[in-house]
């Protein structure tokens, strides 16, 4: 996700210096190059058109990143990850 996060910052900088700046197709490609994000978008599309305009992709990526970080550092998430690790290390089946 790091290339996408860096691109979010670059877009923020562009907008800070030029309010008429646009989100480009190249920006969208950077976001879609994040495998986890792209896979979730593909899995989520259920016949509905997933927004493919660069600004829509940016909004989805920003939302995905925020939720990922919120989950990644939540106490419950850490406890679940620790439990899974302990079970794997013990050789018991989940």
N, C-alpha and C positions, 0 to 999 in steps of 0.2 A: 504493500500500500504506500510505501514511501515515495515512489515517483508521483503518485497521484496527490499526495499531501503537499509535496514540493510544488506541483503545478497549481494547486489551490492557492498557495502563497503567492506564486508568480501572478496569477490572475488578480488576486487582491491588490498586489502592487500596481498592476496595470490600471485597475479601476481607481486607485488612490491618486494616480497622476493624470488620468484621462477618463472622465465620467462617460465618455462615448465609446469606451473600449468594448469589444465584443468577445464572447467565448467562441473559440474557433473549433473547426473539425479536428485540428491537431490536438487541441486541449482534450476533446472528448476521447480521442484515440489513446491518450496517456491514461485517462481514467479507466477505459475499457481494457487496457493492458494488464490491469490488476486481476489476476486469475480468479481470486475468490469473489471479487465484485462481479466480474463478468459471468461467472458460473451462477451466482445467486440471481442475477438479472435474467439469465436464460431459464433457470428453474422457476422463477416467479412468473414468467410470462405464460399465461393460461389462455392463449387465443386472443387476449386483449393486446392492442398495440402498446408495446413498451416505448415510452418517449425516447426518441433517438436524436432529437435536436441537441446540439452541444450544451445549451443551458440546462435542459432537462437531465442530461447525463451528469453534469456537474452537481445539480441538486440531489440526484440520487446517490452519487458518490459521497457527497458531504454527509448526507443522512446515514449512509452505510458506515462510514468511518466513525461518526459520532456514536452510533449504536455499538459498533465493534469495540471501541475504547471503553464505553460505559460497561459493557458486558465483561470485557477482558480484565478489568480491575475491580469488579464488584466482589465483595466478600463471599457471596454464595458461589460465584463462578470459581473463585480460588479454592473453596472447600470441595466443590465437585471435582475439579481437576486433580486436587490432591488425593481424593478418594479413588479416582480412576487409576492414578499412578500407583497407589498402594496395592490395589487389587491386581494390577498388571505385574507388579514386582513380586507378589505373593504366589503367582501362578494360578490363582483361582479364576474361573470363568465368570464373566460379567453376565 
